[in-house]
Amino acid sequence: MEIQHSAAQKVYIGIIKPLADIFVALVVFIVLLPVFAVLVLLLTIANDGKPFFFQPRPGKREKIFKVVKFKTMNDKKDKDGNLLSDAERLTPVGAFIRKTSLDELPQMINVIKGDMSIVGPRPLLVEYLPLYNETQKHRHDVKPGITGWAQTNGRNAIGWKQKFEYDVWYVQHISFALDFKILLRTVAKVFKSEGISSDTSVTMEKFKGEH
């Protein structure tokens, strides 16, 4: 059963937020189109003609969609045919794009399509779905977002348990005021380049469920 929202929250989630998402995504995409074009060119060169990264992710009510991001890591493999570590595959241009959070820019397309929101819990791997407990599953009661409460409170520098607690708290307290606060904090985080990596990895370690 989904988290029960107030009448005001339902109006915001069902009408105001989707319209605002499309408007903001279109404006951002149009304004940053020159940047988008340059990054596509640089990543095409760095990643052997593959500037984009597509991957199935669960959306609202766990409906699967394909998220699109800039490809910040190449596909280099070791002598046995296994992919090298994230740190070894992260390209210089990819590192810059991750540091500035520009790798998320193509997800404006997902927002325009209606798969995602500007603000919401981040869409994670499909393989995590069976690992969530009943409370954590509520992160899928709303559309996933490009940025969210967890991202502005540590991003990859915090543990999974805390990340999911932030996600569910957001779902419970969703509002225009909270979304606006998250957007402001996101801008500040991007300029400071905080929380991009975990303590032990250039990305986030995989979620293995609670033990």
Long-range contacts (C-beta under 8 A, 24 or more apart in sequence): 2-138, 2-141, 3-138, 3-141, 3-168, 3-171, 3-172, 5-174, 8-175, 9-174, 9-175, 12-174, 12-175, 12-176, 13-142, 13-174, 16-176, 17-117, 17-176, 17-179, 18-114, 18-117, 20-118, 21-111, 21-116, 21-117, 21-118, 22-111, 22-112, 24-111, 24-118, 25-108, 25-109, 25-111, 25-112, 25-118, 26-108, 26-112, 28-105, 28-108, 29-105, 29-108, 29-109, 29-112, 32-105, 35-102, 35-105, 36-105, 36-106, 39-70, 39-97, 39-102, 39-105, 42-93, 43-70, 43-71, 43-72, 43-93, 43-94, 43-97, 46-74, 46-91, 46-92, 46-93, 46-94, 47-71, 47-74, 47-75, 47-91, 47-94, 48-74, 48-75, 50-75, 52-106, 55-125, 56-126, 57-123, 57-124, 57-125, 57-126, 57-144, 58-123, 58-124, 58-126, 58-129, 58-140, 58-144, 59-115, 59-116, 59-123, 59-140, 59-143, 59-144, 60-140, 60-141, 60-142, 60-143, 60-144, 61-140, 61-141, 62-129, 62-140, 64-126, 65-110, 65-113, 65-115, 65-116, 65-123, 67-107, 67-110, 67-115, 67-116, 67-123, 68-106, 68-107, 68-109, 68-110, 69-103, 69-104, 69-106, 69-107, 70-94, 70-97, 70-102, 70-103, 70-105, 70-106, 72-97, 72-98, 72-103, 86-201, 86-202, 86-203, 87-201, 87-202, 90-202, 98-196, 99-193, 99-196, 100-190, 100-193, 101-190, 101-196, 104-146, 104-147, 107-146, 108-146, 111-146, 115-143, 115-144, 116-143, 116-144, 116-145, 116-146, 117-142, 117-143, 117-144, 117-145, 117-146, 118-145, 118-146, 118-147, 118-179, 118-183, 119-145, 119-146, 119-147, 119-148, 119-179, 119-182, 119-183, 120-144, 120-145, 120-148, 120-170, 121-145, 121-148, 121-149, 121-150, 121-167, 121-170, 121-171, 122-148, 122-150, 122-151, 122-167, 124-207, 125-206, 125-207, 128-207, 131-207, 131-208, 131-209, 131-210, 132-164, 133-210, 135-164, 135-168, 136-164, 136-167, 136-168, 138-167, 138-168, 138-171, 138-172, 139-164, 139-167, 139-168, 139-171, 141-171, 142-171, 142-174, 147-182, 147-183, 147-186, 148-182, 149-178, 149-182, 151-182, 151-186, 151-189, 151-195, 152-182, 152-185, 152-186, 152-189, 154-195, 155-189, 155-194, 155-195, 155-196, 156-195, 156-196, 156-197, 156-198, 156-201, 156-203, 156-204, 157-194, 157-195, 157-196, 157-197, 157-198, 157-199, 158-195, 160-207, 161-210
